[in-house]
């Protein structure tokens, strides 16, 4: 008797078309009535720890804020007692110290098991003596570190003209807005009470300072010694004028929402500086600054109670531009009410006033867009390029208004090109590496040189505007070709990392006229194919910024998978196995509500030091990739 063997069951795979429909529905539900989108911008617990320290210093810390923040900080502690700068990353000494101090401030006893374990790690990995400068500044504010043992930054820095080395405009916008108020804080050297001591975190050994003669490091260490001597002299008329001018510089840069630059570091230190200069907490400037922090606060109810955490920044313009592009890629009509509302809101965010960028480009007419709700002083080239790419695909009923904003933005972007042909994010030719040698600058990027991802977005925009053959676009293309890595990838400054850079550059080069068969494009395709994970997705660990062995390696994530797919689709790889598997990975992992889960940080603040999780990345980039796959676009 012949036995019939049943055919194996065929498991239906989610179709890309269904995934598109679900993701479109997700974004439709997530749009704010005013027209914008904004996903949470998650970082690490230094934001929350420093917020508690700021409030303690100002005398405004309340038990509710302390306890809610403490619950969040505790929830982020790992099994070994430490805190990291990104999920799955290595322990970070300074972050762990700041978290320990914040929890003590919230009332946790030093012998609590979680704090005892953290303290053991701290002492075993350099103690307070091994922390970064910014952590030691916070300790000095409470008498737990000597101001004499911190690098000196004199307020007279404000007097240096823009052509003089190490003037404030040699620093990136985020750095200069932090440094100017810190020159005030470091000059006035305040000390406020802390209801406990941190001596148990010391190891009694300071890192050895090697002064190598005739090197920049050695010269700056000697200069720092001289500045410390100068700082101890009686306050003279020049210093008084410098402090006054620094205050005026700070005041001129406060934004409408009370922030400075829409980001945490300059915001916090500007409040401290002005308060120390005599501004009372009920002064309109400080009142707006302190109240504005509430707008960057997220409160959630958990099983342990309410938790409170801060966003280091907010990204509504960026998120909205990316969402618009994704929806258009997915086939949503430009006339859809959702996109019409988004267009109207974005147009209202155009910046028509000059900012710090005009120091290097005094004759350039303003235009462009910033990242945040309020940041008129610092529009950036990346946001502006993405906004133009979205707006130019929109039409009636605001065609003339859209065209005028696009034209102004294009002219501004062309004028913001650096001498080498690339684009930085906020400034032109902000490449003075001398600034990075200062003893003060031991954490984070302090300059804003051109990067592959930003340059790619501007070039892609210029090509879309029919300007592929202009000198500006051709120089941008050459800059990207010159900066391709030997393995075929590109470094990603603002997203993680080589997957992001390559995902941005390949579509830009193809749109600008480089054939998909060009050897440089093929090398990029090969690199992406070789770094696809066994599950079909792509991922890259943030450690690739410090260790090249991690380049293109890491757990698969929706955003990084989408970046790789966008590059491969632009290179004509739609029918390839790599694209088929990548699309399947996205479709199989979509949630029922149309979104995706992503527990990794894939955004970059400072390479090697500070990272971000854009909660909308996990939706907008997969939607774009799937839309271009289904609709045959690139």
C-alpha positions in Angstrom: 0.0 0.0 0.0 1.5 3.3 -1.1 1.6 5.9 1.7 1.0 9.5 0.6 3.5 11.9 2.1 1.8 15.2 2.9 3.3 18.3 1.4 5.0 20.5 3.9 2.8 23.3 5.1 3.5 26.6 3.4 3.8 29.4 5.9 2.4 32.6 4.4 4.9 35.4 4.6 3.7 39.0 5.2 3.6 40.8 1.9 5.5 44.1 1.4 2.3 45.7 0.3 0.6 44.8 3.5 3.5 46.0 5.5 3.3 49.4 3.7 -0.4 49.7 4.5 0.1 49.0 8.1 3.1 51.4 8.5 1.2 54.2 6.8 -1.6 53.6 9.2 0.9 53.8 12.1 2.2 57.2 11.0 -1.3 58.5 10.4 -2.2 57.7 14.0 1.0 59.2 15.3 0.8 62.6 13.6 0.2 65.5 15.9 -3.0 67.5 15.0 -0.7 70.5 14.2 0.9 68.4 11.4 4.2 67.3 12.8 5.7 64.0 13.9 8.1 63.6 16.8 9.5 60.3 18.2 11.2 60.2 21.6 14.9 60.9 21.5 16.4 58.6 24.1 19.9 58.9 25.4 21.4 57.7 28.7 21.0 58.5 32.4 23.5 61.4 32.4 20.7 63.7 31.3 18.6 62.7 34.3 21.5 62.7 36.8 22.6 66.1 35.8 19.1 67.4 35.9 18.9 66.4 39.6 22.2 68.0 40.2 21.2 71.2 38.5 18.0 71.4 40.6 19.9 70.7 43.8 22.4 73.5 43.0 19.5 75.9 42.3 17.6 74.9 45.3 14.5 73.7 43.4 14.8 69.9 43.6 11.5 68.5 44.9 11.0 65.0 46.4 8.6 64.0 43.6 11.1 64.9 40.8 13.9 63.2 42.8 12.0 60.0 43.3 10.6 59.7 39.8 14.0 60.4 38.2 15.7 57.9 40.6 13.3 55.2 39.6 14.3 55.7 36.0 18.0 55.8 36.7 17.7 52.6 38.8 15.8 50.9 36.0 18.7 51.5 33.6 21.4 49.9 35.9 22.9 46.7 34.7 23.4 43.5 36.6 27.1 44.4 37.3 26.0 47.6 39.0 27.1 49.9 36.2 25.5 52.2 33.6 26.4 52.4 29.9 26.0 55.0 27.3 23.9 52.8 25.1 22.0 49.5 25.5 24.4 46.6 25.4 27.5 48.8 25.5 30.4 48.7 27.8 30.2 50.2 31.3 31.0 53.9 31.4 32.8 55.2 34.4 31.6 58.8 34.3 28.0 57.8 33.6 28.1 55.4 36.6 29.6 58.0 38.9 26.9 60.6 37.9 24.1 58.0 38.4 25.5 57.0 41.8 25.6 60.6 42.9 22.1 61.3 41.6 20.7 58.2 43.5 22.4 59.3 46.7 20.8 62.7 46.2 17.4 61.1 45.8 17.9 59.4 49.2 19.3 56.0 48.4 21.7 54.9 51.1 25.4 54.3 50.2 25.2 50.8 51.5 22.2 49.9 49.3 23.3 46.8 47.3 22.9 48.5 43.9 25.0 51.5 45.0 27.6 49.4 46.8 28.1 47.4 43.6 28.4 50.5 41.5 30.9 52.0 44.0 33.0 48.9 43.8 33.1 49.2 40.0 34.0 52.9 40.2 36.9 52.3 42.5 38.1 49.4 40.4 38.1 51.4 37.2 39.8 54.7 38.1 37.5 56.2 40.7 36.5 59.9 40.6 40.0 60.7 39.4 39.4 58.8 36.1 36.2 60.6 35.2 35.8 63.0 32.3 36.0 66.8 32.8 32.3 67.4 32.7 31.6 65.0 35.5 34.3 66.6 37.6 32.8 70.0 37.0 29.6 68.8 38.5 31.5 67.5 41.5 33.3 70.8 41.9 30.0 72.6 42.0 29.3 70.8 45.2 32.8 70.9 46.7 33.6 67.3 45.9 36.4 68.2 43.5 38.8 71.1 43.5 38.4 73.8 40.8 42.2 74.1 40.8 42.3 70.6 39.3 40.1 71.4 36.4 41.2 72.8 33.0 40.8 76.6 32.9 38.8 78.3 30.3 39.0 82.1 30.7 36.0 84.3 29.8 38.4 86.5 27.9 38.0 83.9 25.1 34.9 85.9 24.1 37.2 88.8 23.0 39.0 86.8 20.3 38.1 87.8 16.8 36.7 85.2 14.4 40.0 85.0 12.5 42.1 84.3 15.6 43.0 80.7 16.6 40.7 79.2 19.3 38.0 81.9 19.1 34.6 80.6 20.0 33.6 80.1 16.4 36.4 77.6 15.9 34.3 75.3 18.0 31.1 73.5 16.8 27.9 75.3 17.6 27.0 72.8 20.4 30.5 73.2 21.9 30.7 77.0 21.7 27.3 77.3 23.4 28.6 75.1 26.2 32.0 76.6 26.5 31.0 80.3 26.8 28.8 79.7 29.9 31.4 77.4 31.4 34.0 80.1 31.2 31.7 82.0 33.5 31.1 79.1 35.8 34.8 78.2 36.0 35.7 81.8 36.7 33.3 82.3 39.6 34.0 78.8 41.0 30.8 78.3 43.1 30.4 75.7 45.7 27.0 74.6 47.1 26.2 72.1 49.7 25.6 68.4 49.0 24.0 66.4 51.8 26.6 63.6 51.6 30.2 63.0 50.7 31.6 61.1 47.7 35.0 60.3 49.3 34.3 56.6 49.1 34.5 56.8 45.3 38.1 58.1 45.3 41.1 55.9 44.9 43.7 58.6 45.8 45.6 58.4 42.5 45.4 61.0 39.8 46.2 60.0 36.3 49.7 60.9 35.4 50.1 64.0 33.2 52.9 63.5 30.7 54.1 66.8 29.4 55.8 66.1 26.2 57.7 69.2 25.1 57.0 70.8 21.7 53.7 69.0 21.2 50.3 70.6 21.2 49.3 68.6 24.2 52.4 69.7 26.1 52.0 73.3 25.1 48.3 73.4 26.1 49.1 71.8 29.5 51.6 74.6 30.1 49.1 77.2 28.9 46.5 75.7 31.3 49.0 76.1 34.2 49.5 79.7 33.3 45.8 80.3 33.1 45.3 78.9 36.5 47.8 81.4 37.9 46.0 84.2 36.0 42.6 83.1 37.4 43.8 83.6 41.0 44.6 87.2 40.4 42.1 89.8 41.7 39.2 90.3 39.3 40.3 93.1 37.0 38.3 95.4 34.8 39.1 93.3 31.7 37.7 90.2 33.3 34.6 92.0 34.5 34.0 93.2 30.9 34.6 89.7 29.6 32.0 88.2 32.0 29.5 90.9 31.0 30.1 90.2 27.3 29.8 86.5 27.9 26.5 87.1 29.6 25.2 89.2 26.7 26.4 86.5 24.2 24.4 83.8 26.2 21.3 86.0 26.5 21.3 86.7 22.7 21.1 82.9 22.0 18.2 81.9 24.2 15.4 80.4 22.1 11.7 80.9 22.3 11.1 77.7 24.2 13.6 78.8 26.9 16.4 76.6 25.7 19.8 77.3 24.3 20.3 75.5 21.0 17.5 73.1 21.9 20.0 70.7 23.5 20.8 69.9 27.1 24.5 70.9 27.7 24.4 74.6 26.7 20.9 74.9 28.2 22.0 73.7 31.7 25.3 75.6 31.8 23.7 78.8 30.5 21.2 78.7 33.4 24.1 78.1 35.8 26.2 80.9 34.4 23.4 83.5 34.4 22.3 82.5 37.9 25.9 82.9 39.2 26.1 86.3 37.5 23.2 87.5 39.7 20.1 86.7 37.6 17.4 85.5 40.1 15.4 82.4 39.4 12.3 84.4 38.8 14.0 86.5 36.1 12.1 85.9 32.8 15.2 84.5 31.2 15.9 81.9 33.9 12.2 81.3 34.5 11.7 80.4 30.8 14.9 78.3 30.9 13.9 76.2 33.9 10.2 75.8 32.8 11.4 74.9 29.3 13.0 71.8 30.6 9.6 70.5 31.5 8.8 70.3 27.8 11.7 67.9 27.3 10.5 65.7 30.2 8.7 62.4 29.7 6.7 60.9 32.6 5.4 57.4 32.5 3.6 55.2 35.0 5.2 51.8 35.6 4.8 49.0 38.1 7.3 50.6 40.3 5.5 54.0 40.1 5.9 57.1 38.0 9.3 57.5 36.3 10.7 60.7 34.8 13.3 61.1 32.1 14.7 63.9 30.0 15.3 64.1 26.3 18.7 65.6 25.4 17.0 67.2 22.4 13.9 66.9 20.3 13.6 66.3 16.6 10.2 67.3 15.2 11.5 68.9 11.9 13.8 66.0 11.2 11.2 63.4 12.0 8.5 65.2 10.0 10.6 65.6 6.9 11.6 61.9 7.0 8.0 60.8 7.6 6.8 62.9 4.7 9.4 61.3 2.4 8.6 57.8 3.7 4.9 58.3 3.0 5.5 59.7 -0.5 7.9 56.7 -1.2 5.0 54.4 0.0 2.6 55.9 -2.6 0.6 58.2 -0.4 -0.7 61.1 -2.5 0.8 64.5 -2.0 -2.8 65.7 -1.7 -3.5 63.5 1.3 -4.7 65.6 4.2 -2.0 64.2 6.4 0.8 65.4 4.1 -0.9 68.7 3.5 -1.0 69.4 7.2 2.7 68.3 7.5 3.7 70.6 4.7 1.9 73.6 6.2 3.6 73.0 9.6 7.1 72.6 8.1 6.8 75.7 6.0 6.1 77.6 9.2 9.4 76.4 10.6 11.6 78.0 8.0 14.3 80.2 9.5 14.6 83.7 7.9 17.1 85.3 10.3 20.8 85.0 10.5 22.6 83.0 13.2 26.2 82.0 14.1 26.7 80.5 10.7 26.8 84.0 9.3 30.1 84.7 11.0 31.8 82.7 8.2 29.2 83.6 5.6 28.3 87.2 6.3 26.8 87.9 2.8 24.7 84.7 2.6 21.0 85.3 2.8 19.3 83.2 5.5 17.2 80.2 4.7 16.8 76.6 5.9 15.5 74.6 8.8 16.6 73.5 12.2 16.2 70.2 14.0 14.0 71.3 16.9 10.8 73.2 17.5 12.8 76.3 18.4 16.4 76.9 17.3 16.4 80.0 15.1 20.1 80.5 15.7 21.2 77.2 14.3 19.5 75.9 11.2 21.5 72.9 9.9 22.3 71.6 6.4 21.1 68.1 7.1 17.6 69.0 8.1 17.4 71.6 5.4 18.3 69.1 2.7 15.8 66.5 4.0 13.0 69.1 4.2 13.7 70.2 0.6 13.6 66.6 -0.5 10.2 66.2 1.0 8.7 69.7 0.1 9.7 69.5 -3.5 7.5 66.5 -4.0 4.5 68.4 -2.7 2.2 70.5 -4.9 -0.9 72.4 -4.6 -2.4 74.2 -2.8 0.8 75.9 -1.6 3.0 75.5 -4.7 4.3 79.1 -4.8 4.9 79.1 -1.1 6.7 75.8 -1.2 8.8 76.8 -4.2 9.9 80.0 -2.5 11.0 78.2 0.6 12.8 75.5 -1.4 14.7 78.1 -3.5 15.8 80.0 -0.4 17.0 76.7 1.2 18.9 75.6 -1.9 20.7 78.9 -2.1 21.6 78.8 1.6 22.8 75.2 1.3 25.0 76.0 -1.7 26.5 78.9 0.3 27.2 76.6 3.2 29.6 74.3 1.3 33.0 74.1 2.9 36.2 74.7 1.0 37.0 71.0 0.5 33.6 70.4 -1.2 31.8 68.7 1.6 29.2 70.0 4.1 29.3 70.1 7.8 26.1 70.1 9.8 25.9 73.6 11.2 29.0 75.6 10.1 31.3 76.2 7.2 35.0 75.1 7.4 34.6 74.2 11.1 37.7 72.0 10.9 40.3 73.6 13.3 41.6 70.4 15.0 43.6 72.7 17.3 40.4 73.1 19.3 40.4 69.3 20.0 43.8 69.5 21.8 42.6 71.6 24.7 42.7 69.8 28.1 39.1 70.8 28.5 37.9 68.8 25.5 38.1 65.2 26.7 34.5 64.3 25.8 32.6 64.5 22.6 33.2 66.1 19.2 34.0 69.8 19.5 34.3 70.6 15.8 31.9 70.2 12.9 33.8 69.1 9.8 32.1 67.9 6.6 30.8 64.3 6.9 29.7 61.7 4.3 26.1 61.4 5.4 25.4 65.2 5.5 27.2 65.8 2.2 25.2 62.9 0.7 21.9 64.4 1.7 22.8 67.8 0.3 24.0 66.2 -3.0 20.9 64.1 -3.2 18.8 67.2 -2.8 20.8 69.2 -5.4 20.4 66.3 -7.9 16.7 66.2 -7.3 16.5 69.9 -8.0 18.1 69.4 -11.4 21.5 70.7 -10.2 23.6 67.6 -10.6 25.9 69.3 -13.0 26.5 72.5 -11.0 30.0 73.1 -9.5 28.6 72.7 -6.0 27.1 69.3 -6.6 30.1 68.0 -8.6 32.5 69.1 -5.8 30.2 67.3 -3.3 30.3 64.2 -5.4 34.1 64.3 -5.6 34.3 64.8 -1.8 32.3 61.6 -1.2 34.3 59.6 -3.7 37.5 60.8 -2.1 36.2 59.7 1.4 35.1 56.2 0.5 36.8 53.7 2.9 39.1 51.1 1.3 36.5 48.3 2.0 33.9 50.2 0.0 31.9 51.7 2.9 31.5 55.3 4.1 31.8 56.5 7.7 28.5 57.7 9.3 28.8 60.8 11.5 25.2 61.2 12.7 24.0 57.6 12.4 25.5 54.2 13.2 27.9 54.0 11.4 29.3 52.6 8.2 25.8 51.2 7.4 24.3 54.6 7.8 27.1 56.4 5.8 26.9 53.9 3.0 23.1 53.9 3.0 23.2 57.7 2.5 26.0 58.0 0.0 25.1 55.4 -2.6 21.6 56.8 -3.4 23.2 60.3 -3.6 25.9 59.3 -6.0 23.5 57.4 -8.2 21.1 60.3 -8.3 24.0 62.6 -9.1 24.9 60.6 -12.2 27.4 58.0 -11.0 26.3 54.8 -12.8 25.2 51.9 -10.7 27.8 49.8 -12.4 30.7 52.1 -11.4 33.4 50.2 -9.5 33.0 52.4 -6.5 29.3 51.7 -6.3 29.9 48.0 -6.8 32.4 48.0 -3.9 29.8 49.5 -1.7 27.2 46.9 -2.8 29.7 44.1 -2.0 30.5 45.5 1.4 26.8 45.7 2.3 26.1 42.2 1.0 29.1 40.8 2.9 27.8 42.4 6.1 24.2 41.1 5.9 23.3 39.1 9.0 22.3 35.4 8.7 18.7 36.4 9.6 18.5 38.7 6.6 18.8 42.0 8.4 21.6 44.5 9.0 23.0 45.9 12.2 26.1 47.7 13.4 27.2 48.0 17.0 28.1 51.5 18.3 31.5 50.2 19.3 32.5 50.5 15.6 33.3 54.1 16.3 36.2 53.0 18.5 36.9 49.5 17.3 37.0 48.9 13.5 36.3 45.2 14.1 32.7 46.1 14.8 32.2 47.9 11.4 29.0 46.6 9.8 28.6 44.1 12.7 25.8 43.9 15.2 22.3 42.7 15.8 19.8 43.4 13.1 17.6 46.5 13.5 14.8 47.9 11.4 16.5 51.3 10.8 19.9 49.8 9.8 18.3 47.1 7.6 16.4 49.9 5.9 19.5 52.0 5.3 21.2 49.0 3.6 18.2 48.4 1.5 18.0 52.0 0.4 21.5 51.8 -0.9 21.1 48.4 -2.6 17.9 49.5 -4.3 19.5 52.7 -5.6 22.4 50.5 -7.0 19.9 48.4 -9.0 19.9 45.4 -6.7 16.1 45.0 -6.4 16.1 41.4 -7.6 19.2 40.4 -5.6 19.0 37.8 -2.8 20.3 40.3 -0.3 17.4 42.7 -1.0 14.8 39.9 -1.0 16.1 38.6 2.4 16.2 42.2 3.8 12.7 42.9 2.7 11.5 39.6 4.2 13.3 40.5 7.5 11.3 43.8 7.8 8.0 42.2 6.8 8.3 39.3 9.3 9.2 41.6 12.2 6.6 44.3 11.8 4.2 44.7 14.8 0.5 44.3 14.3 0.1 48.1 14.8 2.4 48.8 11.8 5.5 49.8 13.7 8.7 47.9 14.5 10.6 47.3 17.7 14.1 48.6 18.0 16.0 48.4 21.4 19.3 49.6 20.1 20.6 53.1 19.7 21.3 53.8 16.0 21.7 57.6 16.2 24.9 59.4 17.0 25.5 62.6 19.0 29.3 62.4 19.5 31.0 59.4 17.8 32.6 57.3 20.5 30.9 59.1 23.4 27.2 60.0 23.1 24.5 58.1 21.3 20.8 58.5 20.6 17.7 56.4 19.9 15.3 58.1 17.5 12.1 56.3 18.1 10.6 57.2 14.7 13.6 55.8 12.8 12.3 52.3 13.3 9.2 53.3 11.2 10.2 55.9 8.7 13.2 54.3 7.2 11.6 50.8 6.8 8.6 52.5 5.2 10.8 54.3 2.7 12.8 51.1 1.9 9.6 49.0 1.4 7.9 51.7 -0.6 10.8 52.0 -3.0 11.0 48.2 -3.2 7.3 47.8 -4.0 7.0 50.8 -6.3 10.3 50.2 -8.1 11.8 53.6 -7.0 15.3 54.3 -5.8 
